């Protein structure tokens, strides 16, 4: 994996445009990152709203839908953090109000 511009690439050619975050994260990067952090599939994928079984399929080569792929790209590019994902989940569950900081 290498960071090219603001995107992660595995060296494989992609057909997406340079600004398209939905295809910049591949399964090799995901698996390597998850194992490096010593996280289970369940814990890793839960932060993106994905079940363990679905995450396993993604890691085995199933196509990752654009919304999940975009979140992964933003996460790996450090645009969003675990805290951001946790707050978003709480808002979606109705456990916290949607609060935007000035300038957002």
The first five atom37 places (N, CA, C, CB, O) and aatype in JSON, in Angstrom:
{
  "aatype": [20, 20, 20, 20, 20, 20, 20, 20, 20, 20, 20, 20, 20, 20, 20, 20, 20, 20, 20, 20, 20, 20, 20, 20, 20, 20, 20, 20, 20, 20, 20, 20, 20, 20, 20, 20, 20, 20, 20, 20, 20, 20, 20, 20, 20, 20, 20, 20, 20, 20, 20, 20, 20, 20, 20, 20, 20, 20, 20, 20, 20, 20, 20, 20, 20, 20, 20, 20, 20, 20, 20, 20, 20, 20, 20, 20, 20, 20, 20, 20, 20, 20, 20, 20, 20, 20, 20, 20, 20, 20, 20, 20, 20, 20, 20, 20, 20, 20, 20, 20, 20, 20, 20, 20],
  "atom_mask": [
    [1, 1, 1, 1, 1],
    [1, 1, 1, 1, 1],
    [1, 1, 1, 1, 1],
    [1, 1, 1, 1, 1],
    [1, 1, 1, 1, 1],
    [1, 1, 1, 1, 1],
    [1, 1, 1, 1, 1],
    [1, 1, 1, 1, 1],
    [1, 1, 1, 1, 1],
    [1, 1, 1, 1, 1],
    [1, 1, 1, 1, 1],
    [1, 1, 1, 1, 1],
    [1, 1, 1, 1, 1],
    [1, 1, 1, 1, 1],
    [1, 1, 1, 1, 1],
    [1, 1, 1, 1, 1],
    [1, 1, 1, 1, 1],
    [1, 1, 1, 1, 1],
    [1, 1, 1, 1, 1],
    [1, 1, 1, 1, 1],
    [1, 1, 1, 1, 1],
    [1, 1, 1, 1, 1],
    [1, 1, 1, 1, 1],
    [1, 1, 1, 1, 1],
    [1, 1, 1, 1, 1],
    [1, 1, 1, 1, 1],
    [1, 1, 1, 1, 1],
    [1, 1, 1, 1, 1],
    [1, 1, 1, 1, 1],
    [1, 1, 1, 1, 1],
    [1, 1, 1, 1, 1],
    [1, 1, 1, 1, 1],
    [1, 1, 1, 1, 1],
    [1, 1, 1, 1, 1],
    [1, 1, 1, 1, 1],
    [1, 1, 1, 1, 1],
    [1, 1, 1, 1, 1],
    [1, 1, 1, 1, 1],
    [1, 1, 1, 1, 1],
    [1, 1, 1, 1, 1],
    [1, 1, 1, 1, 1],
    [1, 1, 1, 1, 1],
    [1, 1, 1, 1, 1],
    [1, 1, 1, 1, 1],
    [1, 1, 1, 1, 1],
    [1, 1, 1, 1, 1],
    [1, 1, 1, 1, 1],
    [1, 1, 1, 1, 1],
    [1, 1, 1, 1, 1],
    [1, 1, 1, 1, 1],
    [1, 1, 1, 1, 1],
    [1, 1, 1, 1, 1],
    [1, 1, 1, 1, 1],
    [1, 1, 1, 1, 1],
    [1, 1, 1, 1, 1],
    [1, 1, 1, 1, 1],
    [1, 1, 1, 1, 1],
    [1, 1, 1, 1, 1],
    [1, 1, 1, 1, 1],
    [1, 1, 1, 1, 1],
    [1, 1, 1, 1, 1],
    [1, 1, 1, 1, 1],
    [1, 1, 1, 1, 1],
    [1, 1, 1, 1, 1],
    [1, 1, 1, 1, 1],
    [1, 1, 1, 1, 1],
    [1, 1, 1, 1, 1],
    [1, 1, 1, 1, 1],
    [1, 1, 1, 1, 1],
    [1, 1, 1, 1, 1],
    [1, 1, 1, 1, 1],
    [1, 1, 1, 1, 1],
    [1, 1, 1, 1, 1],
    [1, 1, 1, 1, 1],
    [1, 1, 1, 1, 1],
    [1, 1, 1, 1, 1],
    [1, 1, 1, 1, 1],
    [1, 1, 1, 1, 1],
    [1, 1, 1, 1, 1],
    [1, 1, 1, 1, 1],
    [1, 1, 1, 1, 1],
    [1, 1, 1, 1, 1],
    [1, 1, 1, 1, 1],
    [1, 1, 1, 1, 1],
    [1, 1, 1, 1, 1],
    [1, 1, 1, 1, 1],
    [1, 1, 1, 1, 1],
    [1, 1, 1, 1, 1],
    [1, 1, 1, 1, 1],
    [1, 1, 1, 1, 1],
    [1, 1, 1, 1, 1],
    [1, 1, 1, 1, 1],
    [1, 1, 1, 1, 1],
    [1, 1, 1, 1, 1],
    [1, 1, 1, 1, 1],
    [1, 1, 1, 1, 1],
    [1, 1, 1, 1, 1],
    [1, 1, 1, 1, 1],
    [1, 1, 1, 1, 1],
    [1, 1, 1, 1, 1],
    [1, 1, 1, 1, 1],
    [1, 1, 1, 1, 1],
    [1, 1, 1, 1, 1],
    [1, 1, 1, 1, 1]
  ],
  "atom_positions": [
    [[0.83, -1.18, 0.0], [0.0, 0.0, 0.0], [0.87, 1.24, 0.0], [-0.94, 0.0, 1.19], [1.89, 1.3, 0.69]],
    [[0.46, 2.18, -0.76], [1.16, 3.45, -0.71], [0.15, 4.57, -0.81], [2.21, 3.56, -1.83], [-0.91, 4.42, -1.41]],
    [[0.5, 5.69, -0.23], [-0.36, 6.86, -0.26], [0.03, 7.67, -1.47], [-0.26, 7.69, 1.05], [1.15, 8.17, -1.55]],
    [[-0.88, 7.81, -2.41], [-0.64, 8.6, -3.61], [-1.61, 9.77, -3.58], [-0.8, 7.75, -4.93], [-2.82, 9.58, -3.64]],
    [[-1.06, 10.97, -3.49], [-1.92, 12.12, -3.28], [-2.56, 11.97, -1.92], [-3.0, 12.25, -4.39], [-1.84, 11.87, -0.92]],
    [[-3.85, 11.94, -1.86], [-4.56, 11.72, -0.61], [-5.26, 10.37, -0.6], [-5.56, 12.83, -0.36], [-6.21, 10.17, 0.16]],
    [[-4.8, 9.43, -1.45], [-5.51, 8.17, -1.58], [-4.59, 6.99, -1.4], [-6.2, 8.09, -2.92], [-3.41, 7.06, -1.76]],
    [[-5.11, 5.91, -0.84], [-4.36, 4.67, -0.67], [-4.53, 3.83, -1.91], [-4.83, 3.9, 0.59], [-5.64, 3.69, -2.44]],
    [[-3.44, 3.27, -2.39], [-3.49, 2.38, -3.54], [-2.65, 1.16, -3.27], [-3.01, 3.1, -4.82], [-1.63, 1.23, -2.58]],
    [[-3.09, 0.03, -3.8], [-2.34, -1.21, -3.62], [-1.41, -1.46, -4.77], [-3.28, -2.38, -3.45], [-0.72, -2.48, -4.8]],
    [[-1.37, -0.56, -5.72], [-0.55, -0.78, -6.9], [-1.37, -1.25, -8.07], [0.54, -1.77, -6.6], [-0.9, -1.21, -9.21]],
    [[-2.59, -1.69, -7.82], [-3.46, -2.14, -8.9], [-4.06, -0.93, -9.61], [-4.58, -3.07, -8.36], [-4.32, 0.1, -8.98]],
    [[-4.27, -1.05, -10.9], [-4.88, 0.04, -11.64], [-6.36, 0.1, -11.32], [-4.68, -0.14, -13.16], [-7.03, -0.92, -11.19]],
    [[-6.86, 1.32, -11.19], [-8.28, 1.5, -10.95], [-8.85, 2.36, -12.06], [-8.55, 2.14, -9.57], [-8.11, 3.08, -12.73]],
    [[-10.14, 2.28, -12.27], [-10.79, 3.05, -13.32], [-11.48, 4.28, -12.77], [-11.78, 2.2, -14.06], [-12.15, 4.99, -13.52]],
    [[-11.33, 4.55, -11.5], [-12.02, 5.67, -10.89], [-11.24, 6.95, -11.09], [-12.25, 5.42, -9.4], [-10.05, 6.93, -11.4]],
    [[-11.92, 8.06, -10.91], [-11.26, 9.35, -11.0], [-10.41, 9.58, -9.76], [-12.28, 10.48, -11.18], [-10.69, 8.99, -8.72]],
    [[-9.38, 10.44, -9.85], [-8.49, 10.64, -8.71], [-9.18, 11.11, -7.44], [-7.46, 11.62, -9.08], [-8.69, 10.82, -6.35]],
    [[-10.28, 11.81, -7.54], [-10.96, 12.32, -6.36], [-12.02, 11.38, -5.81], [-11.59, 13.62, -6.68], [-12.7, 11.72, -4.84]],
    [[-12.17, 10.21, -6.41], [-13.23, 9.28, -6.01], [-12.77, 8.42, -4.84], [-13.64, 8.38, -7.2], [-11.99, 7.48, -5.02]],
    [[-13.25, 8.73, -3.62], [-12.86, 7.98, -2.43], [-13.53, 6.62, -2.36], [-13.18, 8.76, -1.2], [-13.1, 5.77, -1.58]],
    [[-14.57, 6.39, -3.15], [-15.33, 5.15, -3.02], [-14.56, 3.93, -3.48], [-16.6, 5.25, -3.78], [-14.98, 2.81, -3.2]],
    [[-13.44, 4.08, -4.19], [-12.72, 2.91, -4.67], [-11.26, 2.89, -4.24], [-12.81, 2.84, -6.18], [-10.48, 2.1, -4.77]],
    [[-10.88, 3.73, -3.3], [-9.47, 3.85, -2.95], [-9.02, 2.87, -1.88], [-9.19, 5.24, -2.48], [-7.82, 2.68, -1.7]],
    [[-9.93, 2.24, -1.2], [-9.56, 1.31, -0.14], [-9.82, -0.1, -0.64], [-10.34, 1.6, 1.18], [-10.95, -0.43, -1.01]],
    [[-8.79, -0.92, -0.64], [-9.0, -2.29, -1.09], [-8.91, -3.26, 0.08], [-7.97, -2.67, -2.17], [-8.51, -2.89, 1.19]],
    [[-9.29, -4.48, -0.17], [-9.38, -5.46, 0.9], [-8.04, -5.77, 1.54], [-9.98, -6.73, 0.37], [-7.99, -6.07, 2.73]],
    [[-6.94, -5.7, 0.77], [-5.62, -5.98, 1.33], [-5.28, -4.94, 2.4], [-4.55, -5.98, 0.21], [-4.77, -5.28, 3.46]],
    [[-5.57, -3.69, 2.12], [-5.32, -2.61, 3.09], [-6.18, -2.82, 4.33], [-5.61, -1.23, 2.46], [-5.7, -2.67, 5.45]],
    [[-7.43, -3.15, 4.13], [-8.35, -3.34, 5.26], [-7.86, -4.46, 6.17], [-9.77, -3.66, 4.76], [-7.77, -4.29, 7.39]],
    [[-7.54, -5.59, 5.58], [-7.09, -6.74, 6.37], [-5.79, -6.42, 7.1], [-6.89, -7.98, 5.46], [-5.66, -6.71, 8.28]],
    [[-4.83, -5.81, 6.39], [-3.55, -5.48, 7.01], [-3.74, -4.5, 8.17], [-2.59, -4.88, 5.98], [-3.13, -4.67, 9.23]],
    [[-4.57, -3.49, 7.97], [-4.81, -2.5, 9.02], [-5.47, -3.15, 10.23], [-5.69, -1.35, 8.49], [-5.05, -2.94, 11.37]],
    [[-6.5, -3.94, 9.97], [-7.25, -4.58, 11.06], [-6.36, -5.51, 11.87], [-8.45, -5.36, 10.49], [-6.42, -5.53, 13.1]],
    [[-5.53, -6.28, 11.17], [-4.63, -7.2, 11.88], [-3.55, -6.45, 12.64], [-3.99, -8.17, 10.89], [-3.17, -6.85, 13.74]],
    [[-3.05, -5.36, 12.05], [-2.03, -4.55, 12.73], [-2.57, -4.0, 14.04], [-1.55, -3.4, 11.82], [-1.86, -3.95, 15.05]],
    [[-3.83, -3.58, 14.02], [-4.48, -3.04, 15.22], [-5.01, -4.14, 16.14], [-5.63, -2.12, 14.82], [-5.53, -3.86, 17.22]],
    [[-4.87, -5.4, 15.71], [-5.33, -6.57, 16.48], [-6.82, -6.47, 16.81], [-4.52, -6.7, 17.78], [-7.25, -6.76, 17.93]],
    [[-7.59, -6.05, 15.81], [-9.04, -5.93, 15.98], [-9.74, -7.1, 15.31], [-9.56, -4.6, 15.39], [-9.31, -7.59, 14.26]],
    [[-10.8, -7.54, 15.92], [-11.63, -8.57, 15.3], [-12.4, -7.95, 14.13], [-12.61, -9.2, 16.34], [-12.54, -6.73, 14.05]],
    [[-12.88, -8.81, 13.25], [-13.73, -8.3, 12.16], [-14.95, -7.61, 12.74], [-14.16, -9.46, 11.21], [-15.37, -6.55, 12.27]],
    [[-15.52, -8.21, 13.77], [-16.73, -7.66, 14.38], [-16.51, -6.22, 14.84], [-17.18, -8.53, 15.56], [-17.3, -5.33, 14.53]],
    [[-15.44, -6.0, 15.59], [-15.16, -4.67, 16.13], [-14.81, -3.68, 15.02], [-14.02, -4.74, 17.15], [-15.3, -2.55, 15.01]],
    [[-13.96, -4.1, 14.08], [-13.55, -3.19, 13.01], [-14.75, -2.75, 12.17], [-12.51, -3.87, 12.11], [-14.97, -1.55, 11.97]],
    [[-15.51, -3.71, 11.68], [-16.61, -3.39, 10.77], [-17.77, -2.68, 11.45], [-17.11, -4.64, 10.1], [-18.51, -1.93, 10.81]],
    [[-17.95, -2.92, 12.75], [-19.06, -2.28, 13.47], [-18.95, -0.76, 13.41], [-19.08, -2.75, 14.93], [-19.97, -0.08, 13.37]],
    [[-17.74, -0.23, 13.42], [-17.6, 1.24, 13.39], [-18.12, 1.84, 12.09], [-16.14, 1.63, 13.58], [-18.38, 3.04, 12.03]],
    [[-18.28, 1.01, 11.04], [-18.81, 1.48, 9.76], [-20.25, 1.02, 9.53], [-17.92, 1.0, 8.63], [-20.79, 1.17, 8.43]],
    [[-20.86, 0.45, 10.58], [-22.24, 0.0, 10.47], [-22.39, -1.29, 9.68], [-23.07, 1.06, 9.85], [-23.44, -1.53, 9.08]],
    [[-21.35, -2.11, 9.67], [-21.34, -3.35, 8.89], [-21.24, -4.54, 9.85], [-20.16, -3.37, 7.86], [-20.48, -4.49, 10.82]],
    [[-21.99, -5.59, 9.59], [-21.92, -6.79, 10.43], [-20.6, -7.53, 10.18], [-23.13, -7.73, 10.16], [-19.94, -7.31, 9.17]],
    [[-20.25, -8.4, 11.1], [-19.03, -9.19, 10.95], [-19.1, -10.07, 9.7], [-18.8, -10.07, 12.19], [-18.13, -10.17, 8.96]],
    [[-20.25, -10.7, 9.47], [-20.35, -11.6, 8.32], [-20.22, -10.84, 7.0], [-21.68, -12.36, 8.36], [-19.59, -11.32, 6.07]],
    [[-20.81, -9.67, 6.93], [-20.71, -8.86, 5.7], [-19.28, -8.36, 5.53], [-21.7, -7.66, 5.73], [-18.74, -8.36, 4.42]],
    [[-18.66, -7.93, 6.63], [-17.27, -7.48, 6.58], [-16.35, -8.6, 6.11], [-16.83, -6.98, 7.94], [-15.41, -8.35, 5.35]],
    [[-16.61, -9.82, 6.56], [-15.83, -10.96, 6.13], [-15.94, -11.16, 4.62], [-16.28, -12.23, 6.86], [-14.95, -11.46, 3.95]],
    [[-17.14, -10.99, 4.09], [-17.34, -11.1, 2.64], [-16.58, -10.01, 1.9], [-18.84, -11.03, 2.29], [-16.01, -10.26, 0.84]],
    [[-16.58, -8.79, 2.45], [-15.81, -7.71, 1.83], [-14.33, -8.07, 1.8], [-16.02, -6.37, 2.59], [-13.66, -7.88, 0.78]],
    [[-13.83, -8.6, 2.92], [-12.42, -8.97, 3.01], [-12.09, -10.14, 2.09], [-12.06, -9.32, 4.44], [-10.93, -10.31, 1.7]],
    [[-13.09, -10.92, 1.74], [-12.88, -12.06, 0.84], [-13.04, -11.68, -0.62], [-13.84, -13.17, 1.18], [-12.87, -12.53, -1.5]],
    [[-13.36, -10.43, -0.9], [-13.43, -9.98, -2.28], [-14.76, -9.46, -2.75], [-13.04, -11.05, -3.15], [-14.86, -8.98, -3.88]],
    [[-15.81, -9.54, -1.93], [-17.11, -9.0, -2.34], [-17.0, -7.49, -2.51], [-18.22, -9.35, -1.29], [-16.22, -6.83, -1.82]],
    [[-17.76, -6.97, -3.44], [-17.73, -5.53, -3.7], [-18.26, -4.76, -2.49], [-18.55, -5.19, -4.96], [-19.3, -5.1, -1.93]],
    [[-17.54, -3.73, -2.11], [-17.95, -2.88, -0.99], [-18.83, -1.77, -1.56], [-16.71, -2.29, -0.23], [-18.42, -1.06, -2.48]],
    [[-20.05, -1.61, -1.03], [-20.94, -0.57, -1.56], [-20.34, 0.82, -1.38], [-22.31, -0.65, -0.87], [-19.6, 1.07, -0.43]],
    [[-20.65, 1.72, -2.3], [-20.06, 3.06, -2.25], [-20.15, 3.78, -0.89], [-20.71, 3.9, -3.27], [-19.15, 4.36, -0.48]],
    [[-21.3, 3.77, -0.18], [-21.3, 4.49, 1.11], [-20.28, 3.97, 2.11], [-22.67, 4.41, 1.74], [-19.62, 4.75, 2.79]],
    [[-20.13, 2.65, 2.18], [-19.16, 2.05, 3.11], [-17.75, 2.34, 2.62], [-19.39, 0.52, 3.25], [-16.86, 2.66, 3.41]],
    [[-17.54, 2.22, 1.32], [-16.23, 2.47, 0.74], [-15.8, 3.92, 0.96], [-16.24, 2.15, -0.75], [-14.63, 4.19, 1.23]],
    [[-16.73, 4.84, 0.85], [-16.43, 6.26, 1.08], [-16.02, 6.46, 2.54], [-17.65, 7.15, 0.73], [-15.03, 7.14, 2.82]],
    [[-16.79, 5.88, 3.47], [-16.42, 5.99, 4.89], [-15.04, 5.41, 5.14], [-17.46, 5.27, 5.76], [-14.24, 6.01, 5.87]],
    [[-14.75, 4.25, 4.56], [-13.43, 3.64, 4.72], [-12.33, 4.55, 4.19], [-13.37, 2.28, 4.0], [-11.3, 4.73, 4.84]],
    [[-12.56, 5.13, 3.03], [-11.57, 6.04, 2.44], [-11.33, 7.25, 3.33], [-12.03, 6.5, 1.07], [-10.19, 7.65, 3.53]],
    [[-12.4, 7.83, 3.85], [-12.26, 8.97, 4.75], [-11.54, 8.58, 6.04], [-13.64, 9.57, 5.08], [-10.73, 9.34, 6.57]],
    [[-11.83, 7.39, 6.53], [-11.21, 6.89, 7.75], [-9.72, 6.66, 7.55], [-11.9, 5.6, 8.21], [-8.9, 7.1, 8.37]],
    [[-9.35, 5.99, 6.47], [-7.95, 5.69, 6.22], [-7.15, 6.94, 5.85], [-7.82, 4.66, 5.12], [-5.93, 6.98, 6.04]],
    [[-7.82, 7.95, 5.32], [-7.15, 9.22, 5.03], [-7.16, 10.16, 6.23], [-7.81, 9.9, 3.84], [-6.73, 11.31, 6.14]],
    [[-7.66, 9.67, 7.36], [-7.72, 10.4, 8.62], [-8.56, 11.68, 8.54], [-6.32, 10.74, 9.07], [-8.29, 12.67, 9.22]],
    [[-9.58, 11.64, 7.68], [-10.52, 12.75, 7.59], [-11.59, 12.62, 8.67], [-11.17, 12.81, 6.2], [-12.09, 13.62, 9.18]],
    [[-11.94, 11.37, 9.0], [-12.86, 11.1, 10.1], [-12.19, 10.14, 11.07], [-14.21, 10.51, 9.57], [-11.32, 9.36, 10.69]],
    [[-12.6, 10.22, 12.32], [-11.98, 9.41, 13.36], [-12.99, 8.43, 13.95], [-11.39, 10.31, 14.48], [-14.17, 8.45, 13.6]],
    [[-12.49, 7.58, 14.86], [-13.39, 6.69, 15.58], [-14.45, 7.49, 16.34], [-12.6, 5.79, 16.56], [-15.61, 7.11, 16.4]],
    [[-14.03, 8.61, 16.92], [-14.96, 9.47, 17.66], [-16.06, 10.02, 16.75], [-14.21, 10.62, 18.31], [-17.22, 10.07, 17.15]],
    [[-15.68, 10.43, 15.54], [-16.67, 10.94, 14.58], [-17.68, 9.85, 14.24], [-15.98, 11.44, 13.29], [-18.89, 10.1, 14.2]],
    [[-17.19, 8.64, 13.99], [-18.08, 7.53, 13.65], [-18.99, 7.18, 14.82], [-17.28, 6.31, 13.23], [-20.17, 6.88, 14.62]],
    [[-18.46, 7.22, 16.04], [-19.26, 6.94, 17.22], [-20.36, 7.97, 17.43], [-18.38, 6.88, 18.45], [-21.49, 7.62, 17.76]],
    [[-20.01, 9.25, 17.24], [-21.02, 10.31, 17.37], [-22.11, 10.16, 16.32], [-20.36, 11.71, 17.25], [-23.29, 10.31, 16.62]],
    [[-21.72, 9.85, 15.09], [-22.7, 9.67, 14.02], [-23.64, 8.51, 14.34], [-21.99, 9.42, 12.68], [-24.85, 8.6, 14.1]],
    [[-23.09, 7.43, 14.88], [-23.93, 6.28, 15.23], [-24.92, 6.65, 16.32], [-23.06, 5.1, 15.69], [-26.09, 6.26, 16.26]],
    [[-24.47, 7.41, 17.33], [-25.38, 7.81, 18.41], [-26.48, 8.73, 17.88], [-24.6, 8.52, 19.53], [-27.62, 8.63, 18.34]],
    [[-26.16, 9.6, 16.95], [-27.18, 10.48, 16.35], [-28.19, 9.64, 15.58], [-26.53, 11.53, 15.42], [-29.39, 9.86, 15.71]],
    [[-27.71, 8.69, 14.79], [-28.61, 7.84, 14.01], [-29.53, 7.01, 14.89], [-27.81, 6.92, 13.11], [-30.67, 6.75, 14.52]],
    [[-29.04, 6.59, 16.05], [-29.85, 5.82, 16.98], [-30.76, 6.7, 17.82], [-28.96, 5.0, 17.89], [-31.57, 6.19, 18.6]],
    [[-30.63, 8.01, 17.68], [-31.47, 8.93, 18.45], [-30.99, 9.12, 19.88], [-32.87, 8.44, 18.47], [-31.73, 9.64, 20.72]],
    [[-29.76, 8.71, 20.16], [-29.22, 8.82, 21.52], [-28.54, 10.17, 21.76], [-28.23, 7.7, 21.77], [-28.23, 10.5, 22.91]],
    [[-28.31, 10.94, 20.72], [-27.65, 12.24, 20.88], [-28.21, 13.2, 19.83], [-26.1, 12.1, 20.74], [-28.56, 12.79, 18.73]],
    [[-28.29, 14.48, 20.18], [-28.77, 15.46, 19.2], [-27.7, 15.73, 18.15], [-29.18, 16.78, 19.9], [-26.5, 15.62, 18.42]],
    [[-28.15, 16.09, 16.96], [-27.24, 16.47, 15.88], [-26.75, 17.87, 16.18], [-27.93, 16.39, 14.47], [-27.53, 18.82, 16.14]],
    [[-25.46, 18.01, 16.48], [-24.88, 19.31, 16.81], [-23.73, 19.58, 15.87], [-24.41, 19.36, 18.29], [-22.8, 18.78, 15.75]],
    [[-23.8, 20.71, 15.19], [-22.72, 21.11, 14.3], [-21.96, 22.27, 14.92], [-23.26, 21.49, 12.91], [-22.55, 23.19, 15.48]],
    [[-20.66, 22.21, 14.81], [-19.84, 23.3, 15.27], [-19.89, 24.43, 14.26], [-18.4, 22.84, 15.49], [-20.15, 24.19, 13.08]],
    [[-19.66, 25.67, 14.7], [-19.62, 26.77, 13.74], [-18.58, 26.49, 12.66], [-19.3, 28.11, 14.44], [-17.46, 26.06, 12.95]],
    [[-18.96, 26.74, 11.42], [-18.06, 26.5, 10.3], [-18.2, 25.13, 9.68], [-16.67, 26.69, 10.75], [-17.47, 24.81, 8.74]],
    [[-19.11, 24.3, 10.18], [-19.31, 22.98, 9.58], [-20.51, 22.98, 8.68], [-19.47, 21.91, 10.66], [-20.85, 21.96, 8.09]]
  ]
}
